[in-house]
Amino acid sequence: MADSIALPRLRPISPQLHLFRLLPGIALLAAIGYAGKLLEQNLSRYAKAHHAVIPNIEYVLWAIVIGLAISNTVKIPGAFLPGIATYEFWLKAGIVLLGARFVLGDVVKLGSISLVLVALELGLAIALMTWLGRLFKLRPKLSSLLAIGSSICGVSAIIAAKGAIDADDEDSSFAIAAILALGAIALFTFPLIGHWLGMSDHAYGMWAGLAVDNTAEATAAGALYSDAAGKIAVLAKTTRNAMIGFVVLGYALHWASSGQAKTISNKASFLWQKFPKFVLGFLLISLLATAHLFNKEQLTSLANLSRWAFLLTFAGVGLRTNFREMTKQGLRPFIVGALGEVAIASLTLVLVLGANRVFHL
Amino acid sequence: MSEGNEKKSSAIRARFRISLDTWAVAIALAAALLVRAGVLKHIPW
């Protein structure tokens, strides 16, 4: 059922996988992303040449909007779907390469601040979503999935938790639909709120990374504000992603104790299995950059490679968001998700503004 | 191949299958190495 609202996830690559199957979709992602880039450049040139006042709309927004327009007006042929689903691969590769733009000292400093804020955010989000789920009489496992999705990293966390707590397909579909719809709304509202509050790039990036659930949407919400905000949003979101194993393990143990999920014999192996490996890749590249393994020009090349990878990701974010399919999933989980997200966004905003005063982010 | 053997070999395949995360890290690191080695000289934006 999740396939009806989100594009099929790319299966682990096996020798049997035909790379050719991926090409049409990847070409579509590249075409949309590049069209977004050209639109940004040409509109800016036109405005300069004609002394016209046109707001500078970043390629990020263009790529998302073009993707949204396509996915919500025409049925995407099946031949494109496997390639479009690679957007998550490009996202993770892009995050690893982005590590080159961070000195390890910054990662440790900002990562430590993020970690404290993430711990607070996790506690608040889980308590709030569980309470709202009870208030709106959602099925307990659906409440658990919504809590996991909103506290850590959206769709990936829900999929990771589904098997661990033996949740129904229907419950995970509801939770994924709610998280995706709210992520799409956050993309457009967060930058507006950030500008309205006059937030600094660092503070805004930290907020987007802490409050927007899906990694792709958090990256896009950050990049829509500014390049620097995008960088910080990825760092904060990566810190949050690193917690996925612990939270899913906690829920798995909770449901197993009441006999409603399988027991976990090897907790260390479970944690490693759920740990997002791209976090390690990000840290490794950052370490290599800090050790001056790359010269200035090479660092620029790595940063540009990361941008190209994100370009494909942003096109994928638009293409996989189908509002019609999302509305079919029911209103109650969406209301619970929306109320929870508004509260989490407000609380994390207060946390970030507080941290900004103390640590001068 | 018997059904039992087939199940066993698919279980082994599943055990050693590389995850999407690991692929992303491997490809990104390979790209970084190519940049470092000068094979990819200049990536424009």
Interface residues (C-beta under 8 A of the other chain):
Chain A: R9 L10 P12 I13 S14 E88 F89 L91 K92 A93 G94 V96 L97 A100 P276 K277 F278 L280 G281 L284 I285 L288 L293 F294 E297 Q298 T300 S301 L302 N304 L305 R307 W308
Chain B: R13 R17 I18 S19 L20 D21 T22 W23 A24 V25 I27 A28 L29 A31 A32 V35 R36 L40 K41 H42 I43 P44 W45
